[in-house]
Amino acid sequence: MVIKQIFNNNVVLAKNSSKDELVAMGCGIAFKKKVGDKINENSIEKTFILKQKDASEKFKLLLEDIPAEHVSICYDIIEYAKNMLDIELNDYIYVTLTDHISYALKLNKDGIKRSNVLMWEIKKFYPKEFKIGLRSLDLIEEETG
């Protein structure tokens, strides 16, 4: 894999041998690297391949402003949700959920608390999704405190 763009020391945009664009994450994956360098594939912890071109472009823009930790948490949440619901999700979920959770974490850090006025309806009409949301909160707390 070759680096196409560096977002930070832990996240890069790369091209694999099939010429697919993907986001690769790993601790220090881009440390002392530059565009065009090869990635040590043993240092890759997670990869994202977004098949929808528009989603891929928006995700790249999002990565410039959001901590890699938030992206990683969202990836784990999405994978958990896909397994629990046994469905494929649209690629845009990576953009929208990452943006949503990162913003919620920023608000929380700033001491701003918001309640969900639809909590009761979500719990009643979407019990599986509600349980995924609760597990997501646990994951977020474990990772960010």
Secondary structure, DSSP 4 states (H G I P E B T S, - for coil): -EEEEEEETTEEEEE-TT--EEEEE-TTTTTT--TTPBP-GGG--EEE---SHHHHHHHHHHHTTS-HHHHHHHHHHHHHHHHHHT----THHHHHHHHHHHHHHHHHHTT-----TTHHHHHHH-HHHHHHHHHHHHHHHHHH-
